[in-house]
Structures are given as structure tokens and as C-alpha cells.
Amino acid sequence: MACQKFQTLGSGSYGTVFVGRLSSSPSTDSPVFAVKSSKLESSSSLRVEGRILNALRGCPYIVQCFGEDTSVEHGKAVYNLLLEYAPGGSLDSLIKSRTGSILEFEVSFYAYQLLKGILHVHRRGLVHCDLKPANVLVFPCGFG
């Protein structure tokens, strides 16, 4: 599944995240997804993340993984993990964008969804070891 990257969203300890779409799609209005990339030789942690997300597939409170891809960019082999795109960014960026505090009903809304996701993770025998607002993605209502 070849993809075209066209905007950098950010970077973390395991790779850089881009907005992408399928290269085979001639339409510029085809669905977008997030592409988390790292050099192939240092992609072991990202590959583990992909396997974990595949094990958690189907839960509406966890970002979905659509597959993986390898590419050659600037003469280097790159591993790409294709993920559901969260147009709302992270919970951290949402909190920082507010001039005032987040309303109580919003906090309860996000807390409920986080707890449902964590419950699904724990039922699969896994533990999220880096749960923080920067790692919680936000979707507009109606997107999951």
C-alpha cells in the first residue's frame, strides 16, 4: 500500500508523523491518514506499535492501524505505519489552545472515552506505559 506524504504533523521518540494518502489514488480528495515513519534499520519499536494496534483493532476508542509500507526516501529505506488520522490533533494541543479552562462536561467526555479505551487495552492483557495528553488523539464528534 504505497502512500504519499504531504504534511508533517510532528515527531516523537519512535518516528515522524505525516498526513498522507494513497499514491494509487488520482484524486486529491481521497481519504487521508496518518503515516508514522522511521528509518528501516531503527523501526523495531514502530513495528511493535503496529502489532499492538493490530491486536487492539476494532475498538472505537483506539486509533486504528490500516497497515504498513516500506519506501525509499532520499536514498534511505523507510518503514511506514499507516494509521487513522485524528483531525483534532492531540488532547495536549486542545488544552493549550484554550484561553480558559476546559469545561467540566468536556473533561468527563474525554475521561469516559479514555477509560473505555484503557479497559479494552487491559482486557487484551496490555498496559499503556506513556499515557499523557500529548498521546491522546482528538476526533471531532461524529468521527469516532
C-alpha positions in Angstrom: 0.0 0.0 0.0 2.1 2.9 -1.3 1.5 6.3 0.3 2.3 9.9 -0.5 3.3 12.1 2.5 2.4 15.8 2.2 2.5 17.5 5.6 4.5 16.9 8.8 2.3 16.6 11.9 5.1 16.1 14.5 7.8 13.8 15.6 8.4 11.6 18.7 10.8 9.1 20.0 9.8 6.4 17.5 9.4 8.4 14.3 7.9 11.3 12.4 4.2 11.5 11.7 2.9 12.9 8.4 -0.5 13.3 6.8 -0.7 11.0 3.8 -2.9 9.5 1.2 -2.6 6.5 -1.2 -0.3 7.1 -4.1 -2.5 5.0 -6.3 -5.4 7.4 -5.8 -5.5 10.0 -8.6 -8.0 12.2 -6.6 -6.7 14.8 -4.3 -9.9 14.5 -2.3 -9.2 10.8 -1.4 -9.2 10.0 2.3 -6.2 11.0 4.3 -4.5 9.0 7.1 -1.5 9.5 9.4 1.8 8.0 8.4 4.2 7.3 11.2 7.7 6.7 9.7 11.2 5.8 10.8 14.4 4.6 9.2 14.1 0.9 8.4 17.1 0.0 10.5 15.6 1.7 13.6 12.0 0.7 13.1 11.7 -2.2 15.6 9.7 -0.1 18.2 7.4 1.2 15.5 6.8 -2.3 14.2 5.9 -3.4 17.7 3.5 -0.5 17.9 1.9 -1.7 14.7 1.5 -5.3 16.0 -0.1 -3.9 19.2 -2.5 -1.7 17.3 -3.5 -4.6 15.2 -4.2 -6.6 18.3 -6.5 -3.8 19.5 -8.3 -3.4 16.2 -12.0 -2.7 16.2 -12.2 -0.6 19.4 -13.7 2.8 18.6 -11.6 4.4 21.4 -8.3 3.4 20.0 -6.7 4.7 16.8 -6.9 2.2 14.0 -4.0 0.8 12.1 -4.5 0.3 8.3 -1.3 -1.5 7.6 2.4 -0.9 6.9 4.6 0.1 4.0 8.2 0.5 3.2 9.6 3.1 0.9 12.9 4.6 -0.2 13.2 8.3 0.6 16.3 10.3 -0.1 18.2 7.1 -0.8 17.2 5.6 2.6 14.8 2.7 3.4 11.9 3.9 5.5 9.2 1.9 7.4 5.8 3.5 7.4 2.9 2.6 9.7 -0.5 3.8 8.2 -2.9 5.0 10.9 -6.3 6.6 11.3 -5.9 10.4 11.0 -7.2 12.4 14.0 -8.1 15.8 12.6 -8.5 17.3 16.1 -4.8 16.8 16.9 -3.8 15.8 20.5 -5.6 16.5 23.8 -2.5 18.4 24.8 -2.8 20.8 21.8 -6.5 21.2 22.5 -5.8 22.1 26.2 -3.1 24.6 25.2 -5.4 26.2 22.6 -7.9 27.2 25.2 -7.7 30.6 26.8 -9.7 29.4 29.7 -10.1 26.0 31.3 -11.8 23.1 29.6 -15.4 22.8 30.7 -16.4 20.0 33.2 -18.7 18.2 30.7 -15.8 18.1 28.2 -13.4 16.7 30.8 -16.0 14.0 31.7 -16.5 13.2 27.9 -12.7 12.7 27.4 -12.3 10.8 30.6 -15.1 8.4 29.7 -13.5 7.7 26.3 -10.0 7.3 27.8 -11.3 4.8 30.3 -13.2 2.8 27.7 -10.0 2.6 25.6 -7.8 1.7 28.6 -10.4 -1.0 29.5 -10.1 -2.5 26.0 -6.2 -2.4 26.3 -6.2 -4.1 29.7 -8.7 -6.8 28.6 -6.2 -7.7 25.9 -3.5 -8.1 28.6 -1.6 -4.9 27.7 -0.7 -1.8 29.6 -0.1 1.7 28.0 3.1 2.9 29.6 3.0 6.5 28.2 -0.5 7.8 28.7 -0.4 11.6 28.6 -2.4 14.4 26.8 0.2 14.6 24.0 -0.5 10.9 23.2 -4.3 11.1 23.3 -5.7 12.0 19.9 -8.9 14.0 19.4 -11.6 13.4 16.8 -14.4 15.8 16.0 -17.8 14.5 17.1 -19.2 12.0 14.5 -15.7 10.8 13.6 -15.3 8.2 16.4 
